[in-house]
């Protein structure tokens, strides 16, 4: 079985099904279709109507077999959590559909 990797912020949604506005890539060397592969240290951000409603995400579980610069690559099986400015979780992050050009086989 293989899982697509993440390269575009718009492929991430939060628990409210909002698409990510951006993520700052830590990895700049490993790319697919000229976009860096997302790694566990990347932080996706989701726009909100006010700073208190803006969501930032963290990846708690990423791929364990493939790394970029020694950091696990984020794929469709990765687990992430979104956080608001108030100390609370906004729910899980989802990756849809991911980059179909780079597949991680298990």
N, C-alpha and C positions, 0 to 999 in steps of 0.2 A: 504494500500500500504506500502511496506517496501523498505528500501534502504540499500545496503551493506555499511559497514564502511571501513575505510582505515587503513591498518596495514603495507603495504609494499611500500617503496618509488617508486619502478618501476611501480606502478599503477597510478602514477601521470604524466601527460604530460603537457608541456607548449604550447603556441600558435604555435610554430614551430613543434609540435608533437614530441619533444625530451622527453625522459623518465628521470625522476628525478634520480640523482645519489644517494642521501641520504636525510634523514631528521633526525634532532636531536630530539628524542622524549622527551617531557616534562613529560608525563605520563609514569611511570614505573610499576604501580601496576595493572592496568586493562589490561588484555591481551586476545588474541584469537590466537590459534595455536602457543602459546609461543612468540607471537609478540605483543608489546604494541599497543593499539588502538591510532590512531593519534588524537590529540586535536587541537583546534583552535590556540594555542600558538606555535605549531610546525612550523619550517621553512624549507621547502623543497629547495634543491639546484639542479640546472641543470648544467651539465658541458658545458663549452664553449671552443672555440679554443684559447682564450686569457682571462685574468682576466676581461677585459672590456666587454666580451661577455658572461660571466657567469651570470646565472639568479638565483635569490633567490625569493622565493614566500612567500606570507602572505595570511592567510585565513581571508576574510572579513566577511563571513557569514558561520556559522557552524550549526550543529543540535541544536535545542533549547530545546528538551525534554530529551536528554540523555547527562549526563556529566560524566567525569572521573576526580576525584579530584576537582570537582567544575568547570571544564573548559569544554565547549561544545565539543562533539566528532565530528570529520570530517566524513561525509558520502558522498555518490555520489551526493547528492543535494547541497553540500556545494559550496560556491563561493570563489575563490582565484584569486589573481593577481600576476603576475611575474614582477620582477624589475631587470634591468641591473645596472651595476656600474655607468653609466651615469644616471642622474635623469630622467628616463623615464620608462613608463610601457612597458613591452614586451607582454602584452596581458593576457587573462584569463587562469587559470589552469583548467585542466580536470582530473577527476578520472575515470579510466577504468581499470579493472572492479570492483575493491573494494573487500573486504573480504566477501564472500558468507556465512561464518559461523556465522557472527553476523549481524543481520538485525534489522533495526530500523523501527518500525511500526508507522504509522500516523493514 
